[in-house]
Amino acid sequence: MFSYNIKRLSRQINTKRLSIVMTVLYAISVLPLLVLGHFNWMSADDMSMAYRAHEYFVNGGNVIGLLGYILRVTYDEYMTWVGYFFSATLSSLSPGIFNERLYFLVVYEIIFILTLGVCYFYNALFVHVFKADKHLTNTAAMLTLILIIQCMPEGMPRVEAFYWHSGAINYMFMLGLGLFWIGLLLRSVYDLSSKRKGKLIWACIWGFLLGGANYMTALELAIISVLVLIIVFLEKISFIRLETEDAEQKKSLSLLWIPACLNLLGFIVSCLAPGNRARGAQVEGFGAVKSIMISIYDVLDICINQYSRWEMIVILLILAIIFWKLSENIEHRFEHPFIFWLFAIGMSASNIVPPLFATGNIEAGRIMSIFWAEYVVMSVLTVFYFTAWVRQSLNTHKEKGLTLSVNSSNVVFALVFVLTFGSILCVKADPYYYSATSAITDISSKDAKTYRTESLERLAILEDESVTDAILPEYSVKPRMLFFSDIEEDKDFWINQVVARYYHKNSVILRKN
């Protein structure tokens, strides 16, 4: 045998600097998506769901009056077509109703609310509930967001999650807002500032509204609300004891039943909508039990087997090291990892029970996008729980200072190298491997620019009052991150009819190139 001596890295990672670096990296990673959004254009349901609001505005309506008008539109749809009243209201507020050129704002609002939701929820859970380090918490939030956005399944999930308003506002936007609401619940109890009452009031308002979100998000939040009611009740009868610091905090905890009940009320109002019966008569799904069984299988098959690529494993390993440091001063005992794992699987599965029950499939990209995002969040929380449980079980010594240990820092450096090198190879082979590289590819290939130029040419035809029967040229390019759907040669196709009504034409047809 032989002996060798390789100099080991002795540099330790400062947690504050790590948080700053991760925030900058996240900002850089979403920048291409935001730039690509400036080439985006309305399509399909953008011109059906927002039609009445658009008509009101272009015929001299003002912004304040528009809000009241949209509420009347929502009521009409609630009675005749859809029950999710909050999603329906926001679907009418597409930026395109004011001017088609404002449609670029879609990706900004979606990424903003998703970022806000994840960061606020993590801050509430780790910093306010567990009293953990805020810099490590922010690092975990940035890594989670990178996973959700950059590793989202290629194709329609990316398009419908960030660029198609009708799908994005109903699904990804609501998921981000739902995480924000859970953060409000936690901070209304554990936030030591004097603003706890204000947060409780906002939790009540958003709770009711989110009961009227898409049924995937609404069902998950309803489950959370039921759990909150059970916990409050069990604490009230002294069956369990929750960790509170003072009488005021305990009082705030006892009031959580109010936003929970309001959320359930909103969910019930949504489910009992007369319009649901009309829409439900046109589709056929699975029974409740079968939907639940299939949803659990889909988590194992689709999320774990198909979507959990190598880079997700690497990032989860980095998060395990972050959580090892983050959990060192947490006093709460983590004693039931298997039960939490079952809870995480169950929450991920509950996400797709509604579409399985209603239609029998989950093929739509907008459905798969929040199915993926929810799975990522629950995976990260599972890694945290298991890491904290292992650390407490081993009763390891606490490390002083705001740095990772030398060994932990070395492992992080090694994992970052593996992630960087592997990503370079994957992107070299497939430029659409990550969302950011997809956006860069669509921009650098000029496809995005051509798509927008041709959209403006179409708009000129549609806005020409002398044209009553519009013939629109076929797109020569269809950017993979932007293109959702288009008109057809048949003037009776539903999208053709929607576009014709939106621009006051007798008919609209597609001219093949």
Contacts in CASP RR format, 6 or more apart in sequence:
PFRMAT RR
TARGET T0000
AUTHOR 0000-0000-0000
METHOD contacts of the structure
MODEL  1
MFSYNIKRLSRQINTKRLSIVMTVLYAISVLPLLVLGHFNWMSADDMSMA
YRAHEYFVNGGNVIGLLGYILRVTYDEYMTWVGYFFSATLSSLSPGIFNE
RLYFLVVYEIIFILTLGVCYFYNALFVHVFKADKHLTNTAAMLTLILIIQ
CMPEGMPRVEAFYWHSGAINYMFMLGLGLFWIGLLLRSVYDLSSKRKGKL
IWACIWGFLLGGANYMTALELAIISVLVLIIVFLEKISFIRLETEDAEQK
KSLSLLWIPACLNLLGFIVSCLAPGNRARGAQVEGFGAVKSIMISIYDVL
DICINQYSRWEMIVILLILAIIFWKLSENIEHRFEHPFIFWLFAIGMSAS
NIVPPLFATGNIEAGRIMSIFWAEYVVMSVLTVFYFTAWVRQSLNTHKEK
GLTLSVNSSNVVFALVFVLTFGSILCVKADPYYYSATSAITDISSKDAKT
YRTESLERLAILEDESVTDAILPEYSVKPRMLFFSDIEEDKDFWINQVVA
RYYHKNSVILRKN
8 406 0 8 1.000
8 410 0 8 1.000
9 406 0 8 1.000
9 409 0 8 1.000
9 410 0 8 1.000
9 413 0 8 1.000
10 406 0 8 1.000
11 406 0 8 1.000
11 409 0 8 1.000
12 403 0 8 1.000
12 404 0 8 1.000
12 405 0 8 1.000
12 406 0 8 1.000
12 409 0 8 1.000
13 403 0 8 1.000
13 404 0 8 1.000
13 408 0 8 1.000
13 409 0 8 1.000
13 412 0 8 1.000
14 402 0 8 1.000
14 403 0 8 1.000
15 133 0 8 1.000
15 135 0 8 1.000
15 136 0 8 1.000
15 139 0 8 1.000
15 325 0 8 1.000
15 402 0 8 1.000
15 403 0 8 1.000
15 404 0 8 1.000
16 135 0 8 1.000
16 402 0 8 1.000
18 135 0 8 1.000
18 136 0 8 1.000
18 139 0 8 1.000
18 404 0 8 1.000
19 134 0 8 1.000
19 135 0 8 1.000
19 136 0 8 1.000
19 138 0 8 1.000
19 139 0 8 1.000
19 142 0 8 1.000
22 138 0 8 1.000
22 139 0 8 1.000
22 142 0 8 1.000
22 143 0 8 1.000
23 138 0 8 1.000
23 142 0 8 1.000
25 142 0 8 1.000
25 146 0 8 1.000
26 142 0 8 1.000
26 145 0 8 1.000
26 146 0 8 1.000
29 146 0 8 1.000
29 149 0 8 1.000
29 150 0 8 1.000
29 436 0 8 1.000
30 111 0 8 1.000
30 149 0 8 1.000
30 436 0 8 1.000
31 436 0 8 1.000
32 436 0 8 1.000
32 437 0 8 1.000
32 439 0 8 1.000
32 440 0 8 1.000
32 443 0 8 1.000
33 107 0 8 1.000
33 111 0 8 1.000
33 149 0 8 1.000
33 162 0 8 1.000
33 435 0 8 1.000
33 436 0 8 1.000
33 439 0 8 1.000
33 481 0 8 1.000
34 107 0 8 1.000
34 108 0 8 1.000
34 111 0 8 1.000
35 439 0 8 1.000
35 443 0 8 1.000
36 107 0 8 1.000
36 163 0 8 1.000
36 439 0 8 1.000
36 442 0 8 1.000
36 443 0 8 1.000
36 448 0 8 1.000
36 479 0 8 1.000
36 481 0 8 1.000
36 482 0 8 1.000
37 104 0 8 1.000
37 106 0 8 1.000
37 107 0 8 1.000
37 163 0 8 1.000
37 482 0 8 1.000
38 104 0 8 1.000
38 452 0 8 1.000
39 104 0 8 1.000
39 442 0 8 1.000
39 443 0 8 1.000
39 448 0 8 1.000
39 449 0 8 1.000
39 451 0 8 1.000
39 452 0 8 1.000
39 479 0 8 1.000
39 482 0 8 1.000
40 103 0 8 1.000
40 104 0 8 1.000
40 106 0 8 1.000
40 107 0 8 1.000
40 163 0 8 1.000
40 452 0 8 1.000
40 482 0 8 1.000
41 100 0 8 1.000
41 103 0 8 1.000
41 451 0 8 1.000
41 452 0 8 1.000
41 455 0 8 1.000
41 482 0 8 1.000
42 94 0 8 1.000
42 96 0 8 1.000
42 100 0 8 1.000
42 103 0 8 1.000
42 165 0 8 1.000
43 164 0 8 1.000
43 483 0 8 1.000
43 484 0 8 1.000
43 485 0 8 1.000
43 486 0 8 1.000
43 495 0 8 1.000
44 164 0 8 1.000
44 166 0 8 1.000
44 484 0 8 1.000
44 485 0 8 1.000
44 495 0 8 1.000
44 498 0 8 1.000
45 91 0 8 1.000
45 166 0 8 1.000
45 167 0 8 1.000
45 498 0 8 1.000
46 94 0 8 1.000
46 96 0 8 1.000
46 103 0 8 1.000
46 164 0 8 1.000
46 165 0 8 1.000
46 166 0 8 1.000
47 54 0 8 1.000
47 498 0 8 1.000
47 499 0 8 1.000
47 501 0 8 1.000
47 502 0 8 1.000
48 498 0 8 1.000
48 502 0 8 1.000
49 88 0 8 1.000
49 91 0 8 1.000
49 92 0 8 1.000
49 94 0 8 1.000
49 166 0 8 1.000
50 91 0 8 1.000
50 92 0 8 1.000
50 93 0 8 1.000
50 94 0 8 1.000
50 96 0 8 1.000
50 97 0 8 1.000
51 498 0 8 1.000
51 501 0 8 1.000
51 502 0 8 1.000
52 69 0 8 1.000
52 73 0 8 1.000
52 92 0 8 1.000
53 66 0 8 1.000
53 69 0 8 1.000
53 70 0 8 1.000
53 73 0 8 1.000
53 92 0 8 1.000
53 93 0 8 1.000
53 94 0 8 1.000
53 97 0 8 1.000
54 96 0 8 1.000
54 97 0 8 1.000
54 502 0 8 1.000
56 65 0 8 1.000
56 66 0 8 1.000
56 69 0 8 1.000
57 66 0 8 1.000
57 97 0 8 1.000
57 98 0 8 1.000
61 69 0 8 1.000
70 89 0 8 1.000
70 92 0 8 1.000
70 93 0 8 1.000
71 89 0 8 1.000
73 92 0 8 1.000
74 85 0 8 1.000
74 88 0 8 1.000
74 89 0 8 1.000
74 92 0 8 1.000
77 83 0 8 1.000
77 88 0 8 1.000
77 275 0 8 1.000
78 85 0 8 1.000
78 88 0 8 1.000
78 273 0 8 1.000
78 274 0 8 1.000
78 275 0 8 1.000
79 273 0 8 1.000
79 274 0 8 1.000
79 275 0 8 1.000
80 274 0 8 1.000
80 275 0 8 1.000
80 278 0 8 1.000
81 275 0 8 1.000
81 278 0 8 1.000
81 279 0 8 1.000
82 88 0 8 1.000
82 273 0 8 1.000
82 275 0 8 1.000
82 276 0 8 1.000
82 279 0 8 1.000
83 212 0 8 1.000
83 270 0 8 1.000
83 271 0 8 1.000
83 273 0 8 1.000
83 275 0 8 1.000
83 276 0 8 1.000
84 170 0 8 1.000
84 212 0 8 1.000
84 213 0 8 1.000
84 214 0 8 1.000
84 215 0 8 1.000
84 218 0 8 1.000
84 270 0 8 1.000
85 212 0 8 1.000
85 269 0 8 1.000
85 270 0 8 1.000
85 273 0 8 1.000
86 174 0 8 1.000
86 209 0 8 1.000
86 210 0 8 1.000
86 211 0 8 1.000
86 212 0 8 1.000
86 213 0 8 1.000
87 169 0 8 1.000
87 170 0 8 1.000
87 174 0 8 1.000
87 212 0 8 1.000
87 213 0 8 1.000
87 214 0 8 1.000
90 169 0 8 1.000
90 170 0 8 1.000
90 173 0 8 1.000
91 165 0 8 1.000
91 166 0 8 1.000
91 167 0 8 1.000
91 169 0 8 1.000
91 170 0 8 1.000
93 169 0 8 1.000
94 103 0 8 1.000
94 106 0 8 1.000
94 165 0 8 1.000
94 166 0 8 1.000
94 169 0 8 1.000
95 102 0 8 1.000
95 103 0 8 1.000
95 104 0 8 1.000
95 105 0 8 1.000
95 106 0 8 1.000
95 165 0 8 1.000
96 102 0 8 1.000
96 103 0 8 1.000
96 165 0 8 1.000
100 455 0 8 1.000
100 459 0 8 1.000
103 165 0 8 1.000
106 162 0 8 1.000
106 163 0 8 1.000
106 164 0 8 1.000
106 165 0 8 1.000
106 168 0 8 1.000
106 169 0 8 1.000
107 162 0 8 1.000
107 163 0 8 1.000
109 169 0 8 1.000
109 173 0 8 1.000
110 161 0 8 1.000
110 162 0 8 1.000
110 168 0 8 1.000
110 169 0 8 1.000
110 172 0 8 1.000
110 173 0 8 1.000
111 149 0 8 1.000
111 162 0 8 1.000
113 173 0 8 1.000
113 176 0 8 1.000
113 177 0 8 1.000
113 180 0 8 1.000
114 145 0 8 1.000
114 148 0 8 1.000
114 149 0 8 1.000
114 172 0 8 1.000
114 173 0 8 1.000
114 175 0 8 1.000
114 176 0 8 1.000
114 373 0 8 1.000
115 145 0 8 1.000
116 176 0 8 1.000
116 180 0 8 1.000
117 176 0 8 1.000
117 177 0 8 1.000
117 178 0 8 1.000
117 179 0 8 1.000
117 180 0 8 1.000
117 183 0 8 1.000
118 141 0 8 1.000
118 144 0 8 1.000
118 145 0 8 1.000
118 148 0 8 1.000
118 176 0 8 1.000
118 179 0 8 1.000
118 377 0 8 1.000
119 138 0 8 1.000
119 141 0 8 1.000
119 145 0 8 1.000
120 179 0 8 1.000
120 180 0 8 1.000
120 183 0 8 1.000
120 184 0 8 1.000
121 179 0 8 1.000
121 180 0 8 1.000
121 182 0 8 1.000
121 183 0 8 1.000
121 186 0 8 1.000
122 137 0 8 1.000
122 138 0 8 1.000
122 140 0 8 1.000
122 141 0 8 1.000
122 144 0 8 1.000
123 134 0 8 1.000
123 137 0 8 1.000
123 138 0 8 1.000
123 141 0 8 1.000
123 183 0 8 1.000
124 182 0 8 1.000
124 183 0 8 1.000
124 184 0 8 1.000
124 186 0 8 1.000
124 187 0 8 1.000
124 190 0 8 1.000
124 191 0 8 1.000
125 183 0 8 1.000
125 186 0 8 1.000
126 132 0 8 1.000
126 136 0 8 1.000
126 137 0 8 1.000
126 140 0 8 1.000
126 326 0 8 1.000
127 133 0 8 1.000
127 134 0 8 1.000
127 137 0 8 1.000
128 186 0 8 1.000
128 187 0 8 1.000
128 190 0 8 1.000
128 191 0 8 1.000
128 192 0 8 1.000
129 186 0 8 1.000
129 190 0 8 1.000
130 327 0 8 1.000
130 330 0 8 1.000
130 332 0 8 1.000
131 329 0 8 1.000
131 330 0 8 1.000
131 331 0 8 1.000
132 326 0 8 1.000
132 327 0 8 1.000
132 329 0 8 1.000
132 330 0 8 1.000
133 325 0 8 1.000
133 326 0 8 1.000
133 329 0 8 1.000
133 402 0 8 1.000
135 402 0 8 1.000
136 322 0 8 1.000
136 323 0 8 1.000
136 325 0 8 1.000
136 326 0 8 1.000
137 326 0 8 1.000
139 322 0 8 1.000
140 319 0 8 1.000
140 322 0 8 1.000
140 323 0 8 1.000
140 326 0 8 1.000
140 380 0 8 1.000
140 384 0 8 1.000
143 315 0 8 1.000
143 318 0 8 1.000
143 319 0 8 1.000
143 322 0 8 1.000
143 380 0 8 1.000
144 319 0 8 1.000
144 376 0 8 1.000
144 377 0 8 1.000
144 380 0 8 1.000
146 315 0 8 1.000
147 312 0 8 1.000
147 315 0 8 1.000
147 376 0 8 1.000
147 380 0 8 1.000
148 372 0 8 1.000
148 373 0 8 1.000
148 376 0 8 1.000
148 377 0 8 1.000
149 162 0 8 1.000
149 435 0 8 1.000
150 434 0 8 1.000
150 435 0 8 1.000
150 436 0 8 1.000
151 307 0 8 1.000
151 309 0 8 1.000
151 311 0 8 1.000
151 312 0 8 1.000
151 376 0 8 1.000
151 434 0 8 1.000
151 435 0 8 1.000
152 158 0 8 1.000
152 161 0 8 1.000
152 369 0 8 1.000
152 372 0 8 1.000
152 373 0 8 1.000
152 435 0 8 1.000
153 307 0 8 1.000
153 368 0 8 1.000
153 369 0 8 1.000
153 372 0 8 1.000
154 432 0 8 1.000
154 433 0 8 1.000
154 438 0 8 1.000
154 480 0 8 1.000
155 365 0 8 1.000
155 480 0 8 1.000
156 364 0 8 1.000
156 365 0 8 1.000
156 366 0 8 1.000
156 368 0 8 1.000
156 484 0 8 1.000
157 365 0 8 1.000
157 366 0 8 1.000
157 368 0 8 1.000
157 369 0 8 1.000
157 372 0 8 1.000
158 369 0 8 1.000
158 435 0 8 1.000
158 438 0 8 1.000
158 481 0 8 1.000
159 365 0 8 1.000
159 480 0 8 1.000
159 481 0 8 1.000
159 482 0 8 1.000
159 483 0 8 1.000
159 484 0 8 1.000
160 167 0 8 1.000
160 168 0 8 1.000
160 171 0 8 1.000
160 364 0 8 1.000
160 365 0 8 1.000
160 366 0 8 1.000
160 369 0 8 1.000
160 484 0 8 1.000
161 168 0 8 1.000
161 171 0 8 1.000
161 172 0 8 1.000
161 365 0 8 1.000
161 366 0 8 1.000
161 369 0 8 1.000
161 370 0 8 1.000
161 373 0 8 1.000
162 168 0 8 1.000
162 172 0 8 1.000
162 435 0 8 1.000
162 481 0 8 1.000
163 481 0 8 1.000
163 482 0 8 1.000
163 484 0 8 1.000
164 366 0 8 1.000
164 484 0 8 1.000
167 366 0 8 1.000
168 366 0 8 1.000
170 213 0 8 1.000
170 214 0 8 1.000
170 366 0 8 1.000
171 214 0 8 1.000
171 216 0 8 1.000
171 217 0 8 1.000
171 366 0 8 1.000
171 367 0 8 1.000
171 369 0 8 1.000
171 370 0 8 1.000
172 366 0 8 1.000
172 369 0 8 1.000
172 370 0 8 1.000
172 373 0 8 1.000
174 210 0 8 1.000
174 213 0 8 1.000
174 214 0 8 1.000
174 217 0 8 1.000
174 370 0 8 1.000
175 217 0 8 1.000
175 370 0 8 1.000
175 373 0 8 1.000
175 374 0 8 1.000
177 206 0 8 1.000
177 210 0 8 1.000
177 213 0 8 1.000
178 206 0 8 1.000
178 210 0 8 1.000
178 213 0 8 1.000
178 217 0 8 1.000
178 221 0 8 1.000
179 377 0 8 1.000
180 206 0 8 1.000
181 203 0 8 1.000
181 206 0 8 1.000
181 207 0 8 1.000
181 210 0 8 1.000
181 221 0 8 1.000
181 263 0 8 1.000
182 221 0 8 1.000
182 224 0 8 1.000
184 199 0 8 1.000
184 200 0 8 1.000
184 202 0 8 1.000
184 203 0 8 1.000
184 206 0 8 1.000
184 259 0 8 1.000
185 203 0 8 1.000
185 224 0 8 1.000
185 228 0 8 1.000
185 256 0 8 1.000
185 259 0 8 1.000
185 260 0 8 1.000
187 196 0 8 1.000
187 199 0 8 1.000
188 196 0 8 1.000
188 197 0 8 1.000
188 198 0 8 1.000
188 199 0 8 1.000
188 200 0 8 1.000
188 203 0 8 1.000
188 252 0 8 1.000
188 255 0 8 1.000
188 256 0 8 1.000
188 259 0 8 1.000
189 196 0 8 1.000
189 244 0 8 1.000
189 249 0 8 1.000
189 252 0 8 1.000
189 253 0 8 1.000
189 256 0 8 1.000
190 249 0 8 1.000
191 199 0 8 1.000
192 245 0 8 1.000
196 252 0 8 1.000
200 252 0 8 1.000
200 255 0 8 1.000
200 256 0 8 1.000
200 258 0 8 1.000
200 259 0 8 1.000
203 259 0 8 1.000
204 258 0 8 1.000
204 259 0 8 1.000
204 262 0 8 1.000
206 259 0 8 1.000
207 221 0 8 1.000
207 259 0 8 1.000
207 262 0 8 1.000
207 263 0 8 1.000
207 266 0 8 1.000
208 262 0 8 1.000
208 263 0 8 1.000
208 265 0 8 1.000
208 266 0 8 1.000
209 266 0 8 1.000
210 217 0 8 1.000
210 218 0 8 1.000
210 221 0 8 1.000
210 263 0 8 1.000
211 218 0 8 1.000
211 221 0 8 1.000
211 222 0 8 1.000
211 263 0 8 1.000
211 264 0 8 1.000
211 265 0 8 1.000
211 266 0 8 1.000
211 267 0 8 1.000
211 269 0 8 1.000
211 270 0 8 1.000
212 218 0 8 1.000
212 266 0 8 1.000
212 267 0 8 1.000
212 269 0 8 1.000
212 270 0 8 1.000
213 221 0 8 1.000
214 354 0 8 1.000
215 270 0 8 1.000
215 354 0 8 1.000
215 355 0 8 1.000
215 358 0 8 1.000
216 351 0 8 1.000
216 352 0 8 1.000
216 354 0 8 1.000
216 355 0 8 1.000
216 367 0 8 1.000
216 370 0 8 1.000
216 371 0 8 1.000
217 351 0 8 1.000
217 370 0 8 1.000
218 267 0 8 1.000
218 270 0 8 1.000
219 267 0 8 1.000
219 350 0 8 1.000
219 351 0 8 1.000
219 353 0 8 1.000
219 354 0 8 1.000
220 347 0 8 1.000
220 350 0 8 1.000
220 351 0 8 1.000
220 374 0 8 1.000
221 263 0 8 1.000
221 267 0 8 1.000
222 263 0 8 1.000
222 264 0 8 1.000
222 267 0 8 1.000
223 347 0 8 1.000
223 350 0 8 1.000
224 260 0 8 1.000
224 263 0 8 1.000
225 259 0 8 1.000
225 260 0 8 1.000
225 261 0 8 1.000
225 263 0 8 1.000
225 264 0 8 1.000
225 267 0 8 1.000
226 260 0 8 1.000
226 264 0 8 1.000
228 256 0 8 1.000
228 257 0 8 1.000
228 260 0 8 1.000
229 257 0 8 1.000
229 260 0 8 1.000
229 261 0 8 1.000
231 240 0 8 1.000
231 242 0 8 1.000
232 253 0 8 1.000
232 254 0 8 1.000
232 256 0 8 1.000
232 257 0 8 1.000
232 260 0 8 1.000
234 240 0 8 1.000
235 241 0 8 1.000
235 242 0 8 1.000
235 253 0 8 1.000
235 254 0 8 1.000
236 254 0 8 1.000
242 250 0 8 1.000
242 253 0 8 1.000
243 331 0 8 1.000
243 332 0 8 1.000
244 250 0 8 1.000
244 253 0 8 1.000
280 358 0 8 1.000
283 358 0 8 1.000
283 359 0 8 1.000
283 360 0 8 1.000
284 359 0 8 1.000
284 360 0 8 1.000
285 291 0 8 1.000
285 356 0 8 1.000
285 357 0 8 1.000
285 358 0 8 1.000
285 359 0 8 1.000
285 360 0 8 1.000
286 294 0 8 1.000
286 356 0 8 1.000
286 357 0 8 1.000
286 360 0 8 1.000
287 357 0 8 1.000
288 353 0 8 1.000
288 357 0 8 1.000
290 356 0 8 1.000
291 353 0 8 1.000
291 356 0 8 1.000
291 357 0 8 1.000
291 360 0 8 1.000
292 349 0 8 1.000
292 353 0 8 1.000
294 356 0 8 1.000
295 349 0 8 1.000
295 350 0 8 1.000
295 351 0 8 1.000
295 352 0 8 1.000
295 353 0 8 1.000
295 356 0 8 1.000
296 345 0 8 1.000
296 346 0 8 1.000
296 349 0 8 1.000
298 349 0 8 1.000
298 352 0 8 1.000
298 362 0 8 1.000
298 371 0 8 1.000
299 345 0 8 1.000
299 346 0 8 1.000
299 348 0 8 1.000
299 349 0 8 1.000
299 375 0 8 1.000
302 368 0 8 1.000
302 371 0 8 1.000
303 348 0 8 1.000
303 371 0 8 1.000
303 372 0 8 1.000
303 375 0 8 1.000
307 372 0 8 1.000
307 375 0 8 1.000
310 422 0 8 1.000
311 419 0 8 1.000
311 422 0 8 1.000
311 423 0 8 1.000
311 426 0 8 1.000
312 376 0 8 1.000
312 379 0 8 1.000
314 415 0 8 1.000
314 418 0 8 1.000
314 419 0 8 1.000
315 419 0 8 1.000
316 379 0 8 1.000
316 380 0 8 1.000
316 383 0 8 1.000
317 411 0 8 1.000
317 415 0 8 1.000
318 412 0 8 1.000
318 415 0 8 1.000
318 416 0 8 1.000
318 419 0 8 1.000
319 380 0 8 1.000
319 383 0 8 1.000
319 384 0 8 1.000
320 383 0 8 1.000
320 387 0 8 1.000
321 404 0 8 1.000
321 408 0 8 1.000
321 411 0 8 1.000
321 412 0 8 1.000
321 415 0 8 1.000
323 383 0 8 1.000
323 384 0 8 1.000
323 387 0 8 1.000
323 388 0 8 1.000
324 387 0 8 1.000
324 391 0 8 1.000
324 408 0 8 1.000
325 399 0 8 1.000
325 404 0 8 1.000
325 405 0 8 1.000
325 408 0 8 1.000
326 384 0 8 1.000
327 384 0 8 1.000
327 387 0 8 1.000
327 388 0 8 1.000
327 391 0 8 1.000
327 392 0 8 1.000
328 391 0 8 1.000
328 396 0 8 1.000
328 398 0 8 1.000
328 399 0 8 1.000
329 398 0 8 1.000
330 388 0 8 1.000
333 392 0 8 1.000
334 385 0 8 1.000
334 388 0 8 1.000
334 389 0 8 1.000
334 392 0 8 1.000
335 389 0 8 1.000
337 385 0 8 1.000
337 386 0 8 1.000
337 389 0 8 1.000
340 381 0 8 1.000
340 382 0 8 1.000
340 385 0 8 1.000
341 382 0 8 1.000
341 385 0 8 1.000
341 386 0 8 1.000
344 378 0 8 1.000
344 379 0 8 1.000
344 381 0 8 1.000
344 382 0 8 1.000
345 378 0 8 1.000
347 374 0 8 1.000
347 378 0 8 1.000
348 371 0 8 1.000
348 374 0 8 1.000
348 375 0 8 1.000
348 378 0 8 1.000
351 370 0 8 1.000
351 371 0 8 1.000
351 374 0 8 1.000
351 375 0 8 1.000
352 362 0 8 1.000
352 367 0 8 1.000
352 371 0 8 1.000
355 361 0 8 1.000
355 362 0 8 1.000
355 364 0 8 1.000
355 367 0 8 1.000
356 362 0 8 1.000
362 368 0 8 1.000
362 371 0 8 1.000
399 405 0 8 1.000
403 409 0 8 1.000
404 412 0 8 1.000
423 433 0 8 1.000
423 434 0 8 1.000
426 433 0 8 1.000
427 433 0 8 1.000
427 434 0 8 1.000
427 437 0 8 1.000
431 437 0 8 1.000
431 438 0 8 1.000
431 440 0 8 1.000
431 441 0 8 1.000
432 438 0 8 1.000
432 441 0 8 1.000
432 480 0 8 1.000
435 481 0 8 1.000
438 480 0 8 1.000
438 481 0 8 1.000
439 481 0 8 1.000
441 480 0 8 1.000
442 448 0 8 1.000
442 479 0 8 1.000
442 480 0 8 1.000
442 481 0 8 1.000
442 482 0 8 1.000
443 449 0 8 1.000
447 477 0 8 1.000
447 478 0 8 1.000
447 479 0 8 1.000
448 479 0 8 1.000
448 481 0 8 1.000
448 482 0 8 1.000
450 476 0 8 1.000
450 477 0 8 1.000
451 475 0 8 1.000
451 477 0 8 1.000
451 478 0 8 1.000
451 479 0 8 1.000
451 482 0 8 1.000
451 483 0 8 1.000
454 473 0 8 1.000
454 475 0 8 1.000
454 476 0 8 1.000
454 477 0 8 1.000
457 473 0 8 1.000
458 472 0 8 1.000
458 473 0 8 1.000
461 467 0 8 1.000
461 470 0 8 1.000
461 471 0 8 1.000
461 472 0 8 1.000
462 470 0 8 1.000
462 472 0 8 1.000
462 499 0 8 1.000
462 503 0 8 1.000
462 505 0 8 1.000
462 508 0 8 1.000
463 503 0 8 1.000
467 505 0 8 1.000
468 505 0 8 1.000
468 506 0 8 1.000
469 505 0 8 1.000
469 506 0 8 1.000
469 507 0 8 1.000
469 508 0 8 1.000
469 509 0 8 1.000
470 499 0 8 1.000
470 500 0 8 1.000
470 503 0 8 1.000
470 505 0 8 1.000
470 507 0 8 1.000
470 508 0 8 1.000
470 509 0 8 1.000
471 508 0 8 1.000
471 509 0 8 1.000
471 510 0 8 1.000
471 511 0 8 1.000
472 487 0 8 1.000
472 508 0 8 1.000
472 509 0 8 1.000
472 510 0 8 1.000
472 511 0 8 1.000
473 511 0 8 1.000
473 513 0 8 1.000
474 486 0 8 1.000
474 510 0 8 1.000
474 511 0 8 1.000
474 512 0 8 1.000
474 513 0 8 1.000
475 483 0 8 1.000
475 486 0 8 1.000
476 513 0 8 1.000
485 495 0 8 1.000
486 495 0 8 1.000
486 510 0 8 1.000
487 493 0 8 1.000
487 495 0 8 1.000
487 496 0 8 1.000
487 499 0 8 1.000
487 508 0 8 1.000
487 509 0 8 1.000
487 510 0 8 1.000
488 495 0 8 1.000
488 496 0 8 1.000
488 509 0 8 1.000
488 510 0 8 1.000
489 509 0 8 1.000
489 510 0 8 1.000
489 511 0 8 1.000
489 512 0 8 1.000
490 496 0 8 1.000
490 509 0 8 1.000
491 497 0 8 1.000
491 500 0 8 1.000
491 507 0 8 1.000
491 508 0 8 1.000
491 509 0 8 1.000
496 507 0 8 1.000
496 508 0 8 1.000
496 509 0 8 1.000
496 510 0 8 1.000
497 508 0 8 1.000
499 505 0 8 1.000
499 508 0 8 1.000
500 506 0 8 1.000
500 507 0 8 1.000
500 508 0 8 1.000
END
